[in-house]
Amino acid sequence: MKILVTGGTGYIGSHTVLSLQEAGHEVVVLDNLVNSSEESMRRVAELSGTTPEFHNVDLVNEAAVERVFAAGGIDAVIHFAGLKAVGESVREPLSYYYNNLVGTLNLIRAMERHDVHSIVFSSSATVYGEHNPVPYVEKMEIGASNPYGRTKEQIEDILSDIGAADDRWHIALLRYFNPVGAHPSGRIGEDPQGIPNNLVPFIAQVAVGRREKLMVFGGDYDTPDGTCLRDYIHVVDLAEGHVAALNHVADRAGVFRWNLGSGKGSSVLEVLRSFEKAVGRPIPYEITGRRAGDLPAFWADATSALADLSWSTTKTVDQMCEDHWRWQENNPNGYAG
Ligand code: WQD
């Protein structure tokens, strides 16, 4: 099939583009490069032998989105594009609601106009909010506690309502946990702009000498070693989960929700030790105060994805750290070289 991947030059997007090509799909990428580099497409082409068609387009530009669809032939969409930093969303909520919601509405309206009714949406574990027991299960009531998470929840609601009103729609809502790692080649990986918000890219930048030390946000939580537990998932496993979901909904109408996680929690210090093993030397860190908004522990109940998609994670935290380090060591400044 010919798949449009919005946000396809990004971290998860670029790994998914590669997995789609390896599965025999033709890929069209739409991205505004606000938080990524077109270099990732050149690297994907190097790995797969096929250069994805790329459009430097912002989803809020409705006419530009229409031109991508008017070129014809799109069979399905995987939708990653959107702003995604929790802290930034609290500081700049209007920007998040405008970009994430208007962009998605423009995308869905273009799909409708061009009779494309199959979509895989990149949602987030953040939609489960702070009130649900762990492990998170897809049928739980959702209720995000930050503007970023609320945009994901509202897009899930938009797609759910569209799917309920029109049975031509085939919709997969994927709730990610904590993606880390990189393609084993070390040629594509996570390249955050500015200071990384997330744990593993920050550790990687300390290890490669771009940052002085890791600040561990809180060592006094009610967890085995006092640091927060999260469900880390290798980005290649995550990309394969998208291909599995795309295949599942290709011939099934309706709205489907799946957690993409490992089903277990790892602590900040466990991940740090794992990364030290990959690097072969200690990584400087300091335990500081808690970060506002952090939950002590959450992870996925991943049984539905296994049952419905025959998909589960295959890589360990050690492998995630080894692959993340290979990418960072070979690309100390990310795609900037
Ligand atoms: C993990 C743990 C931090 C950085 C976020 C988003 C979520 C999803 C994944 C988009 C926490 C600790 C972190 C650091 C630290 N993104 N930490 N020092 O917060 O679980 O989830 O990214 O969908 O929506 O909320 O991931 O990597 O930021 O933090 O100690 O420099 O690492 O306190 O316990 P998080 P994270």
Residues whose N, C-alpha, C, O or C-beta is under 5 A from the ligand:
A	BS01	WQD	K84 V86 S123 S124 T126 F177 N178 N197 N198 L199 V200 F202 M215 V216 F217 C228 R230 V268 R291 D294
